[in-house]
């Protein structure tokens, strides 16, 4: 079995929400207007409310309140709004799954911190568009959920070996299964036809030097994942017995550090700001995660 086989065998699980498909078509259609997009989103009051909460959160820090989806689209942009819709609908979609071995709230808390950290790091690197980095951080471990759902016994074995041996999960997945969650996540995003910079961020977040395309995206999410594993206040989670379990410590790849050009004090400043934004975003994105 290859990562793509796992995705093709999970078509119902990985099908994108209809509203995102319609929205993506509009964003890519040069004849569609911001008003058209606004009308589509407004058909879903819950999604509209959540997007406005994100737009008014410390993630953006706008000086005045944004009280309409049309205003949010004007400020954030069509592609930015599309990416935020992808973020909120994906979290909801995968949070319907239940795993005996994985604490979903801890999983998404780690992913959300990585998302805000990646966005902040990208801003420090003067990236033009920040939302793709946020999406890359949020979905960097999404392959774990597919593997645990489709290959529960082997995935559990890989998790236990990683935890008990203090070894990288991706390494244990490759030993037990033959491929890792980054590869599965990358194939999922290719299946969704997401932009290559988001695909690279997910597929190469453990090995940014291997990213032939969009290496900055892979490096940024790699470092954001490092911050989430090592500096985030919720970096620990409870195991099956209710005991605190530390995430394995990680090291920053030299290629990633050289590419973004930030020193440790810069990273500590990013981590502190990410902590603030993370806590503000939990009540927005993780409301349906048990």
N, C-alpha and C positions, 0 to 999 in steps of 0.2 A: 504493500500500500504506500502511496505517495501523498503528500499534503493535499494536492488537488483532488485526489480520489475522496478524501475526507470531506471536502467542501461539496463535491458533486453528490455525495451520498447524504447531504444534509440540506437539500434544497429548501424544504419547508422551514427548517430552523433558521436559515440564513437569508430568507427572502426579505428584501427591504420593505419598509412600510410604504403603502401606496402614496401617502402625502409627500414623502420624500422623493419618490420617483417622479411625481407630477411637478414638484418644485424644481428638481434638477433639470427636467426637460425645459421648464420656463427659463431658468437661468442660462441655459445653453442656447436658447432661442433668441436671436437678435431682435425679433419683432415683439417679444414680450416686454412689458413695462414693469416698473416697480409697483405700480398700482395693481397690475394683474397678480403679482406675487403677494401683495398685501391682502387682496381679496381671498386668495387661496388659503393663506395661513389663518385669516380671520374666521374661516369656516370651522376651525377647531379652537374653541375658547380656551381650553386647558393649555394647549400648545402656545397660543398667543400670550396668555398670562405668564407662562414660564419664560418665553423669550424676552418679554418686557422686564421680568425680574433679573434675567441675566444682563440685559442691556443697562440696567440701573445698578448693577452690582459693582464692587471694587475691581472686578476683572477689567472694566473699562474706565471707571472713575470719571465719567462725564460730569461737568460742573452743574448742569441743569437736568431736571428730571425728564425722561423720555416716556411720554404717556400714550403713544400710539405705535402700532406696528409699522405704519408708513414712515414715521420719524426714525424708528430703529433701522429700517432698511436704508434710509437716506444716509445715516451716519455710519452704520456698520458695513453697508454694501450688500449687494445681492448674494455674492459668493460667501461672504461672511455669515449672513443669515442662513443660507443653505447649510453651511458647515455646522452651525449651532443646532439646526433642526436635526441633522444627522446625529449629533451628540446626544440630544435628549431622547430621540426615538430609539436609538441603539441601546442606551442604558435601560430604557423601559422594556424593550424587546427581550434582551438577554436576562433581565432580572426576573422574568417569569420562570426561568429554569430553577430546579432545586437540586442541590448536590449534598450528599451525606458528608463529603470530605472537605468541601470548600465553604468558607464563610463569605457569602456574596457581598455583604456590606463592607467587609475588610478589603475584598478584592477591588470594589469600585472606589473605596476611599483611597487606596494606593494609586489607582489609575487616575483619579481626579487630581490628586496632588501632582502626579507626573504631568498631567495636562496643563495645569496652571504654571508649573515650573518650566515646562517647555515653551510656553507662550512668553514668559518673562525672559528666558534665555534668548529666544529669537529676537525679542525687542532689543536686548543688549547687543545683539549681532547686527542690528539695523536691518532686519528682514522687513520686506515691504508689506507682506500679508501675514498676519499672526495666527489666524484661525486654523490654517492647515497644521500648524505645529501643535495647537491645542488638541485637534482631532487625533493626530499621531500619538500624542501622549495618552489621551484617554483610551485609545484602542490598542495600545502597544501589546497588551497581554491577552487580547480577545481570543487568540488561538487556544489559550488554556481552557476556556469554557467549552469550545467545540471539542477539544480532545477529551476532556472529562466527561462530556455528554456522550460522545460516540465510542470512546475507548476507555471506559471508566476503570477497569482493573489495571491495565497497563499504565494509565496516567496516574492512578493512585500510587502504584509501585514507584514511579519516577519521583513523585512528590515526597514519598517517605524516604527514598534513598538520598534525595537532596537535603531534606531536613535533618536526617540522622547523621549524615556525613558532612554537613556544612558545605555542600558542593552546589554549584550552579544548577538550577532546575533544567535549563536548556540542555546542559551536558548530559544530565541523567535521562532526559526525554530521548535524546539521540541514542543513548546506549540501550534503553529499554524498548523504544518504539521504532527508532530509525530516522526520526526527524523531530523538530522541536516546535514549540508554540509560536515562535517568531515566523517560521516558514509557513505554518498554517494560517496565521493572521495575515501575512502578505498575500497568500492565495485568496483569502476571503475578500480582501480589499480589491484585488484584481478582478475577482468575480463581480464585485459591485461596480467596477469600472471607475474607481476613484482616481484622482490625479496621482501621477507617479511619485510626487514628493511625499504624499501621505503613505503610499505603499512602501516606499523605501524606509520611512521613519519606523514603520512597524516591522517590516521584514528583516531589517538590519540593526535593530536597536541594541542587540548584544554584540554585534560585530560591525561597527560603522565603517571600518576600513574596507569592508567588502562591498560597500554600496557604490556601484558604478554610476548610478543616477541619484541626484539630489543628496550628496553626502552630508551637506549641512543639516538637513532634516534628520538623518539618521544619527548624526553626532549630537544634536540638540536633545533628541528624545533619549538617547543613551545616557547623557549626563543628567537629564531630569529624572530618569529612573534611578540613577545613582543617588541623587538627593532624596528621592522618595524612600529608598531602602535604608539610607544611612542617617538622615537628618530629620525626617518627618516625625512628628510627635506620635503619629498613629502607625509607625513602621512595624509595630508588633501586633500580633493578632492572637486570638485564643485557639488552641488546638481542640481536638475532640474531647479532651478531659477538662476543658475550661481553664487551662493553664496558659500563661503568656508564652508566646512563641516568637522569637526574634526572626525577622527576615534575614537571610544570609547577607553579610556585608559584601559590598561590591567595590571594585576599583575602576577608575576612569581610564578608558583606553587612551594611550598616548596620541593616537591619530585624532581622536575626538577633541582632546584638550588642545592640540595644536591647531585644529581647524577653527574652533570658536575663539581661541586666544584670550580666555578669561582665567584669572588667577583664583586661588582658593578664597581670598577675602571677597572677591566678586560673587563667587558661588554661595558663600555664606549669606551675603546680602540678598541674593535671589531666593535662597531657602527661607529667609525670614519673611520676605514679602509674599512668597508662595503660601506660607502658613496662614497668613491673614486672608488671602484670597480664597484659599481652600475652605476655610471655615465659613466664609460667606456663601460659597457655592454649594456646600453640602445640602443646605435646606432647599436649594433650587433643583439640583440634578438627582439627588439620592432619596427623594421623598418616598418613592415606591419600592426602595430596596430594603428588604427585611434584614 
